[in-house]
Amino acid sequence: MKALVLGATGFIGGQIARAALAAGYAVRCLRRRHTVGALADVAHHIEWVMGDLDDVGSLVQAASGCSVVFHAAAHYPESSRDIAGEVVYARTQMERVLEAARRAGVERLIYTSSLTTVGPPSEPGRLADERDTYTPGSSNSAYYEAKYAMEQLALRAADGLPVVVLLPSAVFGPGDVKPTTGQVLLEVARGHIPVYFDGAINVIDGRDVAAAHITAVERGRPGQRYIIGGQNLTLHQFLAATAEAAGITPPQLKLPWTVVNAIIRVSDALPGFELPENGRTLRFWQPLSTLKAERELGLIARPFEETARDTIAWFREHRYLSS
């Protein structure tokens, strides 16, 4: 079986390409430039094709002959100065991918969405799960709005194209070549995060996310969302495990939420300054239920302590961190 991976030169896509090779797929990867991301050691086993998500013709050509497409390259807004424009671009790009998959006769598309499309639990006393959906307009975040818009398009396409939607939680692990969430681990390891605050987050290893993508080809139900997560940790537990992996003292100073919210308000008011999206949307962080993916996809997630050790070691090996 041949699989096309979109986003293979990035973190999650690179892990998906590795997992697909290990599962016996013939793997084709789309790229815009002559780079292999974190796949140098297996690049010779991959069929590399040039193309762009903004060029539907190149997408059709890349997907032709492939039974499955793994779409882990969806638009990633880094600024919220033009939310409407970012959403229009994200929707247009997703429509191109879906059109190309249909025209190429793809049998299944596995779409990598985001934990940001999960809303708070609709009933008290339970963890948020796949029944809970982000409310558009509630975050003032281009990232949240774009991810929601793209996911809705993918779900609606499932009637004519078998699309399975996976929602990874906060993903860490080796191979994070352009660190996004992984930047937090780097900053902790550098001693740049001396504080913490009350909060909880679900974390998972990129290798386990990739394994779930492979399983979803056979076991995922089209038109369904699956939260692909691991451990629910308090922010202090997360930072302490990272600090231990890096061999430094964990943050000791706890900030009250009043101070955190004040920092966000001030940063939003400063002209020309914008906090990273992860910082601006802290109030949306929440623990998650992964029971559906465990039951239907056989999801198994390794302990975060292992992920933190392996990630810090990978960052050091590749000179993101000094040894």
N, C-alpha and C positions, 0 to 999 in steps of 0.2 A: 504494500500500500504506500502511495506517495502522499506526503504532507507538505503544504506550504506554510512557512512560519513568517508572519509579518511582525517585525520588531525584534528579529534575532540578534541584532547588534546591541540591543539594550539588555537590561537585567533579567526581567521575567521571560522575555522572548528567547534570550540566550539559554536559559535553563530549560525552556520547553524544547528547543532544538536538541539539546543534549539528551533529554528524556526520550524524545521521539527516536533518535538514533539508537539509544539503548533498547527501545521497544521493538526495533527491527524495521522502522519506517525508512523508506527512501526520502530524504529530507531536502527540500528546496527552500532557500531563504532569499527574501527580497531585501535589497539594500539600495540606498541612494548614492553611497560613496564606496570606494574600495577599502572597506574596513571589515574586520571580523569580530569586533567587540571582544568578549571574553572567550571566544571559541577558537583561538589559535591552535590549540592542541588537537581539535577535531575538524578544523576547517576543510581539510582535504577529503573528508567524507561527505561534505555538503555540496549540493549544486547551488551555486550563487547566481542570482539573476539581478540585473539592474532594473530599477523601477521606482515609482513614487506613488504614495497614496492619493496624490492630487491628479494622477494620470490614470483614468479608468482603463485605457488601452493596455498600459503596462501591467495593470492588475489582472486583467483578463488573460493576458499572455502568461503571466506568472502562475495563475491558478489552473490553467489548462492542463489536463491530465492528472490533477490532484484529487484525491478522494476527500480530503479534509483540509480545511484552512484553520490555522490557529491565529487569531487576530489579537496580538498583544502590542499593537503600535498605535492605539487610538490617541487622538489629540489630547495634549497635556497642557492646558493653559497655565502660564506661570505668573500672570498678572490679572487683576480684576478691574482694570481701568476701563475696559470695553467689554462688559459681560455679554451684551446682545451680539456683538460681532464675533466673539469667541464661540458662542453657541451656534450661530449660523455656520461658521466654518466647520465646527465639530460635526454638525448634522450633515453637511454636504459631504464631508470626508467619509462618514459612515455610510451614507447612501451609495457612494462610489464603490466601497468594498462589498456591500451587499449585492449591488448590481453586477459587479464583476464575478462574484461567486455564482450567481444564477446563470450568467452567460457562459461561464466555464463548465457548468454542470457539476459543481461541487456537491458531494453527498451530505456533508455536514460542516458547519462552521462553529468553532468554539471561540466565543468572544470573552476576552478578559476585561471585565468591567472594574468596579471599584467599591470598597466598603462605604464610600461616601453616598452611595445610592440607597443605603439602608437607613431608614428613619428610626426614631425612638419607638419602643414597644407600645403597641396600641392598647394593651391591657396591663395593669399594674401587676408586679410580682413575677414577671418573666423577663428573660433576656431578649433583646431584639433579634429577629430572625427574618427569613425571606418574605414573610407576610408584611413586613414593615418597609415602607418606601419613603424616601426623602420627599419633602414638600418643596416644590419649586418656589423660588423667591425668598426662602427663609434664611439664607446664609450670606447673601451679598458676596458670593464667591463664584468666579467664572469657572473654576475647576469643578465645583459641586454641580453647577447648572449644566455644564457641558457633559459631564459624565452621566447625569440623569437623562439628558436629551438623547445621547447616543444609546444608552441602554434601552430606552423605550423604543427606539427605531429597531434595534436588534430583536426585541421581544415580539414586536408586531410583524417582523419579517418571518417569524417562525412558521406562519401558516403556509408559505410557499417555499421556504428554504429552512431546512432543519438547523436551527440555531440554539445552542446551549450557552447560557450566560453564567460565567463564574465571577464571583465577587471576592477577590483576595482581600484579606485584612491588611494590617501594616506588615509589609514584606521586607525581610532582611536576609542576608546570606552572602556567601561567596559569589563573585561574578558581577557585583554591582558596579559596573564600569562608569556610569554617570550618576553618582549617588544622589538619590532624592530622599526617601525615608532613611537610607543608610547614612546620610549626612549627620543625622543625630548621633549615631554610633561614633562617627569620626570626631564630632565635637566633644562628646563625653570622654573619649580616649585621649583627647588633647587637653582635657581639664578645663574646657570652656563652658561647662554647664555646672555651676556650683549650687544651683537651687532646684527645688521641685515643688509641686503643688498637688493637691488632691485631684485624682483623676484615674481613669482606667482605660485600657486599650487592649485590643486583641492583636497578637503578633504571630507570624508564621514564617517559616523558612522558605525561600524561593524554590528550593529543590522539592519541597513538599507541594508547593503550588503547581510546579511543573508536572509532578506525578498525577495530580488531580486532573490536569488538562488531558493527559493521556487516557486516563480512566473514563473521562467524560465522553470520549469518542464512542465507546461501546455502551456505557451505562447511563449517561446523562439523558434526560428527557427534553426533547425540543420544546422551546417556549418556557422553560423553567429557569429560575435563578438558584444558584447554590453559593452560599457563603463558604469560602475556603479560608478557614482560620485555624489557629492553634490555641495557645494559652491566653486566657484573660488575666492581665497583670495590672496591678496599680502602677502608676507612673514611677513611684519610688522603687518598686520591685524591678521594673524594667531598667531603670538607670543604675541600680545597684548591681544587677547581673552584668550589665555592660561594663561598668567600672571594674568589677572583679576580673572579667575577661581581659581587660586592658592593663590590669595590675596597678590601678590607682585607687585612691580613696573615693567612695561614692559621695554624691551631693548630700550635705547635711542641713542646709537651710531651707525651711519650708515657707513658701510664699502663700498668703491667703488669697482667695479668689478675688477679693476686692482689688488687690494690687494687680493681679494678672489682667483683670478686665480694664483697669485704668491704663495699663501699658498698651493694650490693644486699642482703646479709644484714642489715646494720644497719638499712636502711630498712624491711625487712620486719618487723623486730622492734619498731619504734617504734609505739606505740599512736597511732591517729589519723592516721598518715602513710602514704602509699602512692605509690611511684614510678609514673609513667606506664607503661602496658603495654610500650611500646617499650623502656623502660629496664630493666624487670624481666625481659625475655625476650631479652637480648642474646645469650645462648649459642646461640639458635636461628637467628641470622642466618647465611646461607650463600649462596654463589654458586649460580646456577640455570642449567639448560639450557633454551633456548627453541626447540630444533630442531623440535619437533612443530608448534608454532604457525607457525614460519617455513615449514615444508613444506606444511602443510594449509590455513593461513589466509593465507599470504602476508605474515606479520607483518614489518614494517619499523620499526625504532626509530631515532630521531634521536640524535645524540651528547648526552651529559648536559651538556656545556658549553653547548650551545644552550638546553637546558631551563633550566639554572640562570640564564642571562642573561635569558631571557624571564620566568621566574618572579619574579626579583628586580625586574625592571622593572614587572611587573604589581602586585606588592606595593607598590612605591613610588607607582605611578599611583593606586592605591586607598587610599593612606595607611595601610597596615599598617606601612610604613617611612617615615622621613623621607627626603627627597631628598638 
